[in-house]
Amino acid sequence: MKKRTSLAKDAGGDATPAQSIDAKIKALGDWRGETLARLRKLIKEADPAIVEAVKWRKPSNPMGVPVWEHDGIVCTGETYKDKVKLTFAKGAALEDPAGLFNASLDGNVRRAIDISEGETIDAAAFKALVRTAVALNTTRAKR
């Protein structure tokens, strides 16, 4: 039986979702990792019952995409060269009084927040948005 290396674990082998997200943040090693870590912390503060997952692993992205769920997907955390993108699965149905959504505004379902290097996000407004997304999922799950 072949023993998994730490690299295999970092790429999602036997790692838990939380460990895979930790590895992704560490592997980024720059402002994107710091931003993703900060947003992750805010998500968990907004909903301590949120469940972390990693989805859509493929050869070009072996670490996958961090996903936060509570009775369905709340949001995903994607990283690109020039931004960190938080996509809310049912964002089009959410009130966004602080105007955090700034991407994917044309779709009928999703909305996203793109954060570039040096940008900050209103923590209280972001946590309120996460709580609203969780409430929508929870309401729909009870139907």
Protein Blocks (a to p, Z undefined) as FASTA:
>chain_A
ZZddfklmmnopapcfklmmmmmmmmnopaklmmmmmmmmmmmmmmmmbccddehiafkl
mnopadddehiafbdcdddfkbccdddfklmmpccfkomagghklbmkbccddddehiac
dfklmmmmmmmmmmmmmmmmmZZ
